[in-house]
Amino acid sequence: DVVYINNAMIRNGSIQEGQLGPITIGKFFLDDGTPVTTAGGLIRAEAIDVDNLSVAEAARFYDDVQSGNYIAGQSGWRIRQNGSVEFNDGQFNGTV
């Protein structure tokens, strides 16, 4: 019930269930061949595509940020790198 393979190259494969040990992501590439990780082994920010992201420390943004439901002039919010912001249907207390 156990198969040991020292090295294998699989062109196409499918795993329905399984257990994996430590995974090295340095060998993952985007469709255009760009590696997902940096030379230091960190995941490149532009390679992250998630519905939710939690940041443990103060975040730095190098591009515009917006809510998932942002539609200009209609819903959500957007903060642009040029300093302009758009908040739709908000309530503010204090100085704005």
C-alpha positions in Angstrom: 0.0 0.0 0.0 3.0 2.3 -0.1 5.1 3.4 -3.1 8.4 5.3 -2.7 9.7 7.3 -5.7 13.0 9.1 -5.4 12.5 11.3 -8.4 9.5 11.7 -10.7 8.4 14.1 -13.5 4.7 14.2 -14.1 3.4 16.3 -17.0 -0.2 16.3 -16.0 -1.6 15.0 -12.7 -4.6 15.1 -10.3 -4.7 14.5 -6.6 -8.1 14.0 -5.0 -6.8 13.6 -1.4 -3.4 13.5 0.1 -0.9 14.4 2.8 2.1 16.6 1.9 5.1 17.4 4.0 6.9 20.7 3.8 6.2 22.5 0.6 8.8 24.7 -1.2 7.0 27.3 -3.3 10.1 28.5 -5.1 9.3 26.3 -8.1 5.8 27.8 -8.8 5.5 30.0 -11.9 2.8 32.3 -13.3 1.4 31.5 -16.7 3.9 33.8 -18.3 6.8 31.9 -16.7 7.5 34.5 -14.0 8.5 32.9 -10.7 6.0 33.4 -7.8 8.8 33.9 -5.3 11.7 36.4 -5.0 15.3 35.4 -4.8 15.0 35.5 -1.0 12.1 33.0 -1.1 9.4 35.5 -0.3 6.1 35.5 -2.3 6.0 38.4 -4.7 3.1 40.7 -3.8 1.8 40.9 -7.4 1.5 37.1 -7.4 -1.0 37.1 -4.5 -4.6 36.8 -5.5 -6.9 36.3 -2.5 -10.4 37.2 -1.3 -9.2 38.1 2.2 -5.7 39.1 3.4 -4.7 39.7 7.0 -1.5 41.7 7.6 0.3 41.3 10.9 2.2 44.6 10.8 1.6 48.0 9.3 0.9 47.6 5.6 2.6 49.6 2.9 0.8 49.9 -0.4 2.6 50.8 -3.7 -0.5 50.9 -5.8 -4.1 52.1 -5.4 -6.2 50.1 -2.9 -9.9 49.5 -3.0 -12.7 47.5 -1.5 -13.9 44.4 -3.3 -17.3 46.1 -4.1 -15.8 49.3 -5.5 -17.6 50.8 -8.4 -16.6 54.5 -9.1 -19.3 56.9 -8.0 -21.6 54.0 -6.8 -20.2 51.7 -4.1 -17.2 50.8 -1.9 -14.1 52.8 -1.4 -10.7 53.5 -3.1 -7.5 55.2 -1.9 -5.2 56.3 -4.7 -1.5 56.8 -4.6 -1.9 60.5 -5.7 -3.7 61.1 -2.3 -7.2 61.3 -3.5 -9.9 59.0 -2.0 -13.4 58.0 -2.7 -15.8 56.7 -0.1 -19.4 56.0 -1.2 -22.2 56.2 1.3 -20.2 56.9 4.4 -20.8 58.3 7.9 -18.0 60.3 9.5 -17.6 61.7 13.0 -15.1 64.5 13.6 -13.0 66.5 11.2 -13.0 65.4 7.5 
